[in-house]
Amino acid sequence: LNRNLPIFSSYEPGSTFKVFSFAAGLNENKFDMFKDTYYDKGYEIVSGQRIKSWKKGGHGLQTYLEVLQNSSNPGFVSLSRKLGNERMYQYVKDFGFLEKTGVDIQGENKGIFFSKDNFHELECATTSFGQGISVTAIQLVSAFSSVINGGYLYTPKIAKSLISSNNETIYEFKPILKRQVISNETSEKMRYALECVVAKGSGRKAFVDG
């Protein structure tokens, strides 16, 4: 009863984590999401392990934007190979998943992630689509905000300001910027790509007209 679940409880993020892998690949100019393609035959073999697509037989030939739209796990394995272990691990760190966010509530957890020494091809591949790792909801929403706000990772705050009963601002909490993770240009591309996911792709049930 004394556990605040969004900051205490960690869970496997799954496909929500693809947002960060995709943003990292775009930011490193590893692919053009409109022109470069990937053929999803239904699986990829990584270190002797078969990683399958959720769709039997795969999605066939896709642009990388469609890889994101269709939430293609093999497509993200391809993306992880383009990015490489070193850069993938660095972006996971830069997005704040190896540390507590510093939110102003007691009892924050930092999730579970591989040590750098144990982060190899298979771990890089499964991380790219959010499996085999554990994050908190506050980490996820904080990192997601940075993807769409121009690339800026902030320390999350519960209150923007303290206001008196007669509507006077007593104190205003200033935003605390940690770092810029991706460029403004990449962030703009991600806003477009994520809208495509809900307008045309696997997130259609979440689409809101306008």
Helices and strands as residue ranges (DSSP letters): H 5-8, E 10-11, G 14-17, H 18-27, E 37-40, E 43-46, E 49-52, E 60-63, H 64-69, H 73-83, H 85-94, G 116-118, H 121-128, E 135-136, H 137-148, E 152-154, E 161-163, E 169-172, E 177-180, H 184-199, G 204-206
